Amino acid sequence: MADDEGEGWLQHPPFGDRDEYYDTYPRRDLGELSYEQLAEQRGPLREVGLPTDEDVARLEEALTTAGRKAATTVAVALLNVAMAAAERNREKYGHGQSNLLTAGRPGSWEASTLNSVTWSLGPNIKATRVHPEALQTIEEVLRGWVLDRPVVVEVAENLAAVISRVADDHGGWEAIADRWLVAHEGAETVRNWMCSRAFRTLTEYDAVFLAERNPESLRQQVAEEQKWWLEDEGRRTKSNPAGFANFSRIMSTHVPLTPEKASADEGT
């Protein structure tokens, strides 16, 4: 659950003699509190819930509209909502600290990466790399998740799930990230979070890197992914034709020939 200042609280596991207490993670300076103490000292409290189908549909439409500006637009939206949460606490409690964006699941690697994207990437994105209409929609949804409703939605994992679905449907990481982000030294960290729920694992970024550094690893990864696609015809033709088309293009463009195939071609 989340307290009124934006901290997420986790109940102790249901064994031992402390299971009625809650604490925060990774922050530890607030101590252990019972539900009654939490409600009295840091209330009103809000439970953590799931996003609505309408929220998910709005996010998918906004991300699709943003195209290759999607990832950078998300980073700016996260920054704007984080700053709004901080300003709320500044006005209400006299300090600008708020962890509302990660209150739904504090301490997870997704939450940690979300914070990094918010505060390291978000401030460095120029306006020309942001889709204005998509930004407005994404901000509205995220504000609803953490600021404006009686139930808090866990952001890091739920947002990554929606971004991953859009990436899958439109060709992978490169379909939602502009060329500057793809080439950024922190791109892998951003991609690993934003596409952490993607069905496809092989991206153009991976293929180019592996083709130069480790061709055998690339062949193995392609073989595994090809098996995944071939297991289900509907996956290729109905549920994710764009993803399969992208995989086929990567395979034909970047996968080096096996020694046997190369020899055969040289002899023809």
Disulfide bonds with the S-S distance in Angstrom:
none
